[in-house]
Amino acid sequence: MRQKKIYRIGLVWVLLASCTAPFEEYNRDETGFTEEQQAYDFGLYGIPLQVVQQGIYYNHDWGGGKNWPFQMMQNLSADMFCGYMHDYKPFDAGLSNSVYRLNDAWNGTMWENTYGYILTEVKKVEELTREKAPAFYAVSRILKVELMHRVTDIYGPVVYTRFGQPAANVMPDSQKEAYYAFFGDLEEAVRLLAAYEGKETFARFDMIMPKEKRTYKQWVKFANSLRLRLAVRIAMADPAKAREEAREALDPANGGLLEQRDDQVAVSTSGTGYSNPLGEINIAWKEASMNANMESILGGYDDPRMAKYFEPATGQGFNGQFRGIRQGTGFNHTKYIHHSRSTITQTSDALLMTAAEVWFLRAEAALRGWSGEDAAYCYRKGVETSFDQWGVEDAAGYLQSDRTGRDFTDTFEPAYAIKACCNVSPKWDESAPDEIKLEKIITQKWIACYPEGCEAWAEQRRTGYPRLFPVLLNKSEGKIDTGIMIRRLNFPVSLKTSDPIQYEALCNALNGQDIGGTRLWWDTGKNF
């Protein structure tokens, strides 16, 4: 990990505490435009929203450098805990996040960077556009939900509805309150964009829609798809609300969903100045290796996406094979340096949502009786769309496969071997119980969401699927159950001293201890 010193600003909690905080002073625009010029061409609104787009899959440089913040914010937590990747280096002699000895310096960075830099930009645009530019305001609401649902799904309670208010009122929202606010913001955004009849004023600032689809209609589809994602997430925590929101998202009269292969939402690296931080970690630092769960499931399925996701290993004796690293062994060597690494490069667009994911959301919604769609059809469409997205063939043959996950054998340590946990196949079985159908849906969604580990980890925690290998060593001192696995990240340790009142309020809203083993609101431990 090419870690600089952790770049924090003392203004983070000041920004949370004042609605009159001088955001422009803290986050200066260096484009060279005068304020009058920016206002003339909507730059005053659009430039901060470009920062927000880069800040979701975080890689915006505020003076502390790029790439390494993302590694701590996501790659050394969600990307690993979801079963996608693992670093070949033994940080802290192998005793860190991998074995549940959580590194607070890493795990607070998503909270600190989001509040310290990115949410302030959203607040700025909201204040500027609420009355003057409804379409920009609507886009800011959608981006805000996409940004902040990732934060709450990592930690639990968040400061959302009261962000920027006077200190006495800046208390956190419970996760339920935050989700209800998300739904309201998305509904408002869709309403505003549906009523808008002007020019596509945001297109020139758009960094996450396909170039030929930088339209407000496409943003409506994204908002509806995001609404469906969040509705499905709370399926067991709040079934009535989940059903209501899913039906609104699925209603064609509200503008539709992402459906086609090229209906993907991804931070573009083409002519934007944005580089994919996972690509830097992978290509330059060689620190984004295949996780053993990927080897077991994709290898067991003989999934053609394996070669699209990872490079073959290059080590002597296993050259050309796909080899992964098992999380939680506590290894203290660098022998895995030649194992399979991700294919993601600095120029790969950073995926946030794909049409394939949305088809799997529709499959689960149908399975739960929330729509008149056929779950099997939506499931097949999800697989087919993912195959198309990655440029591989024979989805039809794959969908007839009875193959399951395969046992994992470590290259160097026989004691790390473990039997396959994934025992469902790609083939749909209409006579199977709903639990098995859901396991198939989520397992395929997990494959299709790669490499977006935040979403994959949230869904794995919510459903328990795909079934992942447990850690061999658990160094959490009893705070995380080995079988149940890690459920969340701790709030930043800095909060305990910088704002103990807010920290106490967050813990109260969490309704549990501030430890990795505490379940979030939507994480009920059951699926039906």
Secondary structure, 3 states (H helix, E strand, C coil): CCCCCCCCCCCHHHHHHCCCCCHHHHCCCCCCCCHHHHHHCCHHHHHHHHHHHHHHCCCCCCCCCCCHHHHHHHHCCHHHHCCCEECCCCHHHHCCHHHCCCCHHHHCHHHHHHHHHHHHHHHHHHHHHCCCCHHHHHHHHHHHHHHHHHHHHHHCCECCCCCCCCHHHCCCECHHHHHHHHHHHHHHHHHHHHHCCCCCCCHHHCCCCCHHHCCHHHHHHHHHHHHHHHHHHCCCCCHHHHHHHHHHHHCHHHCCCCCCCCCCEEECCCCCCCCCHHHHHHHHCCCCEEEHHHHHHHHHHCCCCHHHHECCCCCCCCCCCCCCECCCCCCCCCHHHHCCEECCCCCCCEEEECHHHHHHHHHHHHHCCCCCCCHHHHHHHHHHHHHHHHCCCCHHHHCCCCCCCCCECCCCCHHHCECCCCCCCCCCCCCCCHHHHHHHHHHHHHHHHCCCHHHHHHHHHHHCCCCCCCCCCCCCCCCCCCCCCCCCCCCCCHHHHHCHHHHHHHHHHHCCCCCCCCCCCCCCCCCC
